[in-house]
Amino acid sequence: MKKILVITVLALFLATLSVLAVTDSDFTADDNVAVTLNLNGVAGATEATLMIKSGSEARSLVINSIGTLDIVNASSTSFKLYSTDTNAGAIKVASSTTLVSCTDFADATLSSPVTIASSTMYISTSTITLIDLDNALTYNDSCGAASCDVGYSPSGSNADATCVRNTGGSNPPSGGSPSPVTCTSVVYDIWQTACTSGWQYRNVTSQSPSGCTLTTAQENDKKKSCTAAACTSVVYTDWQTACTSGWRYRTVTSQSPSGCALTTAQENDKKKACVSPATPATPATPATPAQAADQIKNIVAEAATIAGRSVESVLAAVGAMQDAKAEAAAEKKYTNSLVSGLKNITAEIKSAITNFINYGTPTTLKLGAGERAGVISSYRAAFGKVPATETEWSDAIKIANGRWPTARSAAAEAQAKVEFKKVYKRTPNMNQTNDNAAVTVISYGLRPGNRNLNSEKAAIKSFKAIYGHAPVSAIAWDIVRAIAYSGATR
């Protein structure tokens, strides 16, 4: 009988055993041996591969018709099994003299195999079954389901435990919340070429186990920071018909290259000034002393940032990203002409002016780059220089916010009174609020807190009628603002 059994097993293993040494009393696997079994011991079921580790010894091995493996008199120390087949979830070992044992597929590896051992050469047969239960994540000692995929819960006990779908969506039958299962492995696709809002993205193509939840690190691995290239071309929609707060807008329909960042000029091209139907202006609520004091504190802090010449500090203050091309354009378009003809202009002074024009400060963001350049032009017209120190920058930012500068220019105020008389046909009364405001605006170019384009349009017409030409210089535009906002009359 022993010899007949040996021949039977050799015939069954001929296709899978690389080398199987046979003696009169046992089998010895001279290499790792692959054996094909049916999952769950069901004839005709999906097949999976069981591996017998090299050096394993037994009296005999028989593959049963239902797809299980019987091992007779396994060696007490050396008969070892594992599986690398992803179809198998666990390896079940049953014996007539020992309890059933079950080892998860992930725990039965070449380096950590399942050991089938007997204490004597006459122990009963051990039957090996490869297990795979639908939606099971882990297995109990009897190879029933111990835990399940998200949306399923174990039902039954011991070897009869299976996974059933939870009722009420993702809740288990008991009404409690199932514990989320985190992913043990994730596969991503390639990175997208577009850089969107400073991020480059990729998608998850597969994750294990099925229905698992990505960890925070795995979610973070779906994106990485990037710097978008500046757009070389932009296509816009037609201008909107509505004129909203003095601006007409349009949107970007396409830009090249894909995912590029609009330049400052391209952003500015999304809107243009317009004249809305006139509506009575609501007088602004005067600032309280506390509000005025807070504004001055903010202006002083902003002056220190700009005068410090650190573009990183300026960017942090306004929450912007550095745009070297926009800086170069601002220097060429505005800074160079603003400092032209002045002495002792250092690279640091030019850099501070460029940063202020291109990025602004928190209280001057309401002004465009051109208007901030106009502020520097007004400062130079009044004081004959550009701001360089913290104190000088504080005065420049005050002008941008419609606040009286600390420094005064007798020459600028004298010239402003001459211009006042040309406009209003009388000498200004500096004790009268509106006259004082008009002279100050002409002297230093104070910008209004709230613009009224209708008033400015009318003021430009008045300027042309008085001076015979359109406003071009810094002082000309300061006169226009005085006419539009000071409230002074003839």
Secondary structure, DSSP 8 states (H G I E B T S, - for coil): -HHHHHHHHHHHHTTT-S-EEE-SS-EEESS-EEEEEEGGG-TTS-EEEEEE-TT-EEEEEEE-TTS-EEEEEE-TTT-EEE---TT--EEEEEESSS--EEEEGGG--SSS-EE---SSTT---EEEEEE--TTEEEE-TTSSEEEE-TTEEEESSGGG-EEEE-SSTTS-TTS------B-SEEEE----S--BTTEEE--EEEEESTT-B--HHHHHTTEEE----B-SEEEE----S--BTTEEE--EEEEESTT-B--HHHHHTTEEE---------------HHHHHHHHHHHHHHHHHHHTT-HHHHHHHHT----HHHHHHHIIIIIHHHHTT-SS--HHHHHHHHHHHHH--TTTTTS-HHHHHHHHHHHHHHHSS---SHHHHHHHHHHHTT---SS--HHHHHHHHHHHHHHHSS---TTSHHHHHHHHHHHH----SS--HHHHHHHHHHHHHHHSS---SHHHHHHHHHHHHS----
